[in-house]
């Protein structure tokens, strides 16, 4: 996440929604007074202290950031995050956690027992616990208030990340040029496109708030 006082913007980092690539692009506009928490070398070094002192961390939700900044100040900054098709995001979460060598041992051990993504879906482990940094939760967890109100000014999409980020930078810093790194470095896997109906319905039901608020189709796209 980033709180940029120089240009008065807040970036909310939703896990597995290209947040690291966006952070790297936004960090190019940081000055000495701006806060990067996670996502960059400086941000990773700062994160333990910000978490201990203020409860802020790489994947802090907008509601928590607003509480620390104060509602009036937060509202006066341009705030945004990025979201991703829930079908694609859940696949990315599964493969990321299974290959996360320094991740929590219990979750790595549990996911390592699955033959593949389909077994993971059938296990319902992703519906029964929040996961590390709440990674299994709907993306609305990071971008909305408890009543479902969107707290950020703009929710960009990973699927249109270059155009959306250019629009964000144009508004935030007056410069829409984009220099993005690799968007999804952990996604070296065969993307599932032929979803059994039961798996499709499970994902749609659990991530209903994401589908409704961000307008994603409830049929997986080929």
C-alpha positions in Angstrom: 0.0 0.0 0.0 1.1 3.6 -0.5 0.1 6.8 1.2 1.6 9.5 -1.0 1.5 12.9 0.7 3.3 14.7 -2.1 0.6 14.0 -4.7 -2.2 13.2 -2.1 -3.2 9.7 -3.2 -3.7 6.4 -1.5 -3.2 3.0 -3.1 -4.9 0.0 -1.5 -3.1 -3.2 -2.3 -5.5 -6.1 -2.9 -3.6 -9.4 -2.7 -3.0 -11.2 -6.0 -4.4 -8.3 -8.1 -1.2 -7.0 -9.6 -0.5 -4.9 -6.5 3.3 -5.4 -6.6 3.6 -4.2 -10.2 1.4 -1.2 -9.5 3.4 -0.4 -6.3 6.6 -0.4 -8.3 5.1 1.9 -10.9 3.7 4.3 -8.2 6.9 4.3 -6.2 8.6 6.2 -9.0 6.6 9.2 -7.8 7.5 8.9 -4.1 9.4 11.6 -2.2 11.0 11.5 1.2 7.7 12.2 3.0 5.7 9.5 1.3 4.9 6.0 2.8 5.4 2.8 0.9 4.4 -0.2 3.0 5.4 -3.5 1.4 5.9 -4.0 -2.3 9.3 -2.3 -2.6 12.6 -2.8 -0.8 11.9 0.3 1.3 8.3 -0.7 1.9 9.3 -4.2 3.1 11.8 -2.7 5.5 9.3 -0.2 6.9 6.4 -2.6 7.1 7.2 -4.3 10.5 7.4 -0.9 12.2 4.2 0.5 10.6 2.3 -2.7 11.5 3.4 -2.5 15.1 2.8 1.2 15.6 -0.3 1.8 13.5 -1.5 -1.6 12.3 -0.7 -0.7 8.7 0.8 -3.3 6.4 1.1 -4.2 2.8 -2.5 -5.5 2.4 -4.2 -3.1 4.9 -7.8 -2.6 3.8 -9.1 0.9 2.9 -11.2 1.0 6.1 -8.1 0.5 8.3 -6.1 3.1 6.3 -9.0 5.5 6.7 -9.1 5.0 10.4 -5.4 5.8 10.7 -5.4 8.8 8.4 -8.7 10.1 9.7 -11.9 10.1 7.6 -11.5 13.8 6.5 -7.9 13.4 5.3 -8.6 10.1 3.6 -11.5 11.6 1.8 -9.4 14.5 0.6 -6.9 12.1 -1.1 -7.4 10.3 -4.3 -7.8 6.7 -3.4 -7.8 3.6 -5.6 -7.0 -0.1 -5.8 -7.0 -2.8 -8.5 -9.3 -5.9 -8.7 -9.3 -9.0 -10.8 -11.7 -11.5 -12.2 -12.5 -13.7 -9.1 -12.1 -17.0 -11.1 -8.6 -16.0 -12.2 -7.7 -14.5 -8.9 -8.6 -17.7 -6.9 -6.4 -19.8 -9.3 -3.6 -17.3 -8.7 -4.0 -17.5 -5.0 -3.8 -21.3 -5.0 -0.7 -21.5 -7.1 1.0 -18.7 -5.2 0.4 -20.2 -1.8 1.5 -23.6 -2.9 4.8 -22.3 -4.2 5.4 -19.8 -1.4 8.5 -21.3 0.2 8.6 -18.9 3.1 4.8 -18.9 3.7 3.1 -20.4 6.7 3.9 -24.1 7.0 0.3 -25.3 7.8 -1.2 -23.7 4.7 1.7 -24.9 2.4 1.4 -28.4 3.8 -2.4 -28.4 3.3 -2.2 -27.2 -0.2 0.6 -29.5 -1.1 -1.7 -32.5 -0.5 -4.0 -31.5 -3.3 -3.4 -33.1 -6.7 -4.4 -29.8 -8.4 -6.7 -26.8 -8.4 -9.9 -28.9 -8.6 -9.1 -30.7 -5.4 -8.4 -27.4 -3.7 -11.9 -26.2 -4.7 -13.6 -29.3 -3.5 -11.8 -29.1 -0.1 -13.5 -25.8 0.6 -10.5 -24.7 2.6 -10.7 -21.3 0.9 -14.2 -20.8 2.2 -13.6 -22.0 5.7 -10.7 -19.7 6.7 -9.4 -16.3 5.6 -5.9 -17.5 4.8 -2.6 -15.6 5.2 -3.3 -11.8 5.2 -7.0 -12.7 4.5 -6.1 -13.7 1.0 -9.1 -16.0 0.5 -11.6 -13.2 1.3 -13.5 -11.3 -1.4 -11.8 -8.3 -2.8 -14.5 -6.1 -1.4 -12.9 -6.8 2.0 -10.1 -4.3 1.0 -12.1 -1.7 -0.8 -15.5 -1.4 1.0 -17.0 -0.4 4.3 -19.0 -3.0 6.3 -22.2 -1.8 4.7 -20.8 -2.5 1.2 -20.1 1.1 0.3 -17.0 1.5 -2.0 -14.4 3.5 0.0 -12.0 4.2 -2.8 -12.5 6.7 -5.6 -11.6 4.2 -8.3 -11.3 0.4 -8.6 -9.1 -0.4 -11.7 -9.0 -3.8 -13.3 -6.1 -6.1 -13.8 -7.6 -7.0 -17.2 -7.2 -3.4 -18.4 -4.3 -2.4 -16.1 -2.2 -0.3 -18.5 -5.2 1.9 -19.5 -6.5 2.2 -15.9 -3.1 2.9 -14.4 -2.4 5.6 -17.0 -5.7 7.2 -16.1 -4.9 7.0 -12.4 -1.4 8.5 -12.9 -2.8 11.2 -15.0 -5.2 12.2 -12.2 -2.8 11.6 -9.4 0.5 13.0 -10.6 -0.4 14.7 -13.9 1.6 12.2 -15.9 -0.1 9.2 -17.5 3.0 7.4 -18.7 3.2 3.9 -17.4 6.3 1.7 -16.6 5.0 -1.6 -15.5 7.0 -4.6 -14.5 5.7 -8.2 -15.0 2.2 -8.1 -13.7 1.8 -11.6 -12.5 5.2 -13.2 -11.9 3.7 -16.1 -9.8 1.3 -17.2 -12.5 3.3 -19.7 -14.4 0.5 -22.3 -14.6 -2.1 -23.6 -17.0 -5.2 -21.4 -16.5 -8.4 -23.3 -16.0 -11.0 -22.3 -18.5 -13.4 -25.3 -18.5 -15.0 -25.0 -15.1 -17.4 -27.7 -13.9 -20.7 -26.2 -12.9 -20.3 -27.0 -9.2 -17.0 -25.2 -9.0 -18.3 -22.2 -10.9 -21.3 -22.0 -8.6 -19.1 -22.3 -5.5 -16.9 -19.4 -6.7 -19.8 -17.2 -7.7 -21.6 -17.8 -4.4 -18.6 -17.1 -2.2 -17.4 -14.1 -4.2 -20.8 -12.7 -4.9 -19.9 -9.2 -3.6 -17.0 -9.0 -6.1 -19.1 -10.1 -9.0 -21.9 -7.6 -8.1 -19.8 -4.6 -7.2 -17.1 -4.9 -9.9 -19.3 -6.2 -12.7 -17.4 -9.4 -13.6 -19.3 -12.0 -15.6 -20.4 -15.1 -13.5 -19.3 -17.4 -16.4 -15.6 -18.0 -16.6 -14.2 -16.5 -19.7 -12.2 -18.8 -22.0 
